[in-house]
Amino acid sequence: MYLNPETQGIVKEEDRRKKSMRTEEKNKHSAAIGNSPSKLLSADSI
């Protein structure tokens, strides 16, 4: 389906952004539940 390598790269970049956005949402949810900010910071730095 993806014959153009440039298009493939763009799709992968979009997937990466979606995954990172999902991670941010999880972090916000965890923070709302009561995780300490230091845990979230360490997760972001990995």
Secondary structure, 3 states (H helix, E strand, C coil): CCCCHHHHHHHHHHHHHHHHHHHHHHHHHHHHHCCCHHHHHHHHHC
